[in-house]
Amino acid sequence: MIDPVCKMSVDAPRAAAQSTYKGQTYYFCAVGCKQKFDREPEKYLAGGSSPMSASAP
Amino acid sequence: MATRTFAVRGMHCAACVGKVERALRAVPGVDEAAVNLATERAAVTWDDARADAPVLAAAVAAAGYELAEAPPPRAPGAAGDDPEQAARAAEQARLRRRMIAGGALSIPIVVGSMRELFPWAPAWLANPWTLLALATPVQFWVGAEFHLGFLRDLRHRSASMATLVSLGTNAAYVFSVALMLGPHTFMAAGAMPYFETSAVVITLVVLGRWLEARARGRTSQAIRRLVALAPRTARVLRDGVDVDVPTSDVIVGDLVRIRPGERVPVDGTIVEGASAMDESMLTGESLPVEKTPGSTVFGGTVNRTGSFVFRAARVGADTTLARIVRLVEDAQASRAPIQRLADRVAAVFVPVVLTIAAATFAVWLAFGPSPSFVYALTNAVAVLVIACPCAMGLATPTAIMVATGRGAELGVLVKNAESLEALARVDAVVFDKTGTLTLGRPTVTDVVPAAGVAEEDVLAFAAGAEQGSEHPIGEAIVARANERGLGLPPITEFTTVPGQGIDALASEGRLLLGNRTLMQARGVEIAPLAARADALAAAGKSLVYVVLAFRPLGVIAVADALKPHARAVVAALRGRGIDVTMLTGDARRTAETIAREAGIGHVLAEILPEDKAQTIRNLRAGGRRVAMVGDGINDAPALAQADVGIAMGSGTDVAMEAAGLTLMRGDLRGVVAAVDLARRTLRVVKENLVWAFGYNVVLIPVAAGLLYPLWGVLLSPILAGAAMAFSSVSVVTNSLRLKRWQP
């Protein structure tokens, strides 16, 4: 799993926080990253690494 | 309106109290005046536009007493020099001296007077002059307080035990002296001296007074302990440097720094830093209260683990703690002494006896054999002599003593006799909630696992994260897990998230423990548990969600649980005709949940300490006789205000000092036991009075001469002595029956 905000590698069960957006679940290394993501999810999902979920867009 | 407590001098009985109160209330502008005889204080409330202290003092002076400034309360640290304590000790010593002297002199008098019973007694002992020499100090030194009391009663046109004792023993003594000086005059009537009767009566009544003085207990230290709650020094920021100053030097606007574990010196508002405070002294609330900049902190409360700086807003006599001290002082000042039951009986008895004596004199004078004057005098005196029961002074103190001892064996500590008497007459009991009806600390009440999760796992993971926590909720969870003997999973990377909960790491993943805020912050979906969680929250419980690797394991509900037996105790009190009310500073929802569980219908919640005392005052003003049961500092004013205060031994020292009874084990069943013991004791006191007066009353007709026409029988010292002996033994034996009382 990669944290969409800070791009760090995250082990899902040990993640600090999670968010669900458009049916996908994303994991974060810290609460601050989740807060940023929740405010502007599109910004962090567009361009660059995609979240590690089964179907890639 | 101004309210102040003054010292009053010159009072010595309940009638004086009435005169001072009436004098004060008659001053225009005075709203309320409550005078206390024991503490020699008057608590006065008046409109300071219409009256002032000199005017009040003048009114009291016109009534014949003195109003003065009350001496300031003792400063913290001033040990031992307690004037009231010294006064009590002196009184006890005085009575003990007299009692021993009375006993030492009475024995030879009895032996000498009754040589028929003691043939070995030397002749000189039976000599009237010897008896006179022995009896005189007993009559006038040991018995002095009764003669003075008789004169006081005369002035107030009332009667008490003192009147009865003085009349009876003086009649016996004077008559015996007259007999001694003119034996032939009285020979016809077969009169005999009664020196031993007067001596023994006086000695036994003084014995009773001594026992009562001992049973009156020591002065309440509640005020002293309250004052000691505020630290004596404070760390103030002066010119950017921390300076330790005496608390009394802190002024409004000063910046004060508090470190972890310290007590706050004065009231104020936090300007920098944050922490959690233990405010149980004010609210009784067992959970720490979070404080941030802008929050109010109170003097006397304890800081937990954070540090902060606050600006002093209320200092000295304006702090919340000082207000509580004043409330307790005012409550203690307004206590009225319970009139002795024996005095009330005597008050009725004396006029009856005087009437019978007068009638006896008249009848014998008119119809008696000659010398009819001699017969009349002898028999009238005999009526007075026999009408003075020696055991009446023992009736109350012996019962109280045995009851107090038995109470102590059962875990009910009775601090003074009047508390036990007051409890016997109580018809309303008010319970504090936290720490009194409840355990006073949170315990786990519900564990709700999510679907597919075992209850043990919810608890085990939660306890694993909370190990070593000093927070009451954490302690509760660990305690429950230990109770169930659960093995705890290894937990690492433990972090406290203030206001939210705990963030830790288990081998399976991140372990989150906390409230809804934490769940939202981490994005945990707890909807499946929402229904159960909402129901628990509605009952005022604190919720702890347990989440492992973003999967909710369950929710744990924590609340301050009702003590065992609470429900049964409330029902038992109702069954005894006592109304039960709950009074608490805590939130309404929590209060109502607990009240429902306990079966209490009448609940008053979110009540401040001063309003607790006011509630008690209102109940008493409505004619109820109220017992207050509490354990916290915030209960002290109410405990002092009630007819009788009952403190939980598991609670604060301040509460135990403010109350008249303490339940050593904090077990609520002690309340019922105490009430039953008190009622039984009052019954025993009444029985004792019957025994004390009974034998003598039966002999009054004999003394008056009713048996003379039949059998020529008149009163003799032997008969009087027999009555004394039987009544004393009956009273003591009856009191000793309390030793075997079972709750």
Interface residues (C-beta under 8 A of the other chain):
Chain A: D11 A12 P13 R14 A15 A16 A17 Q18 S19 T20 V31 K34
Chain B: D503 L505 E508 G509 R510 A521 R522 G523 V524 E525 A549 F550
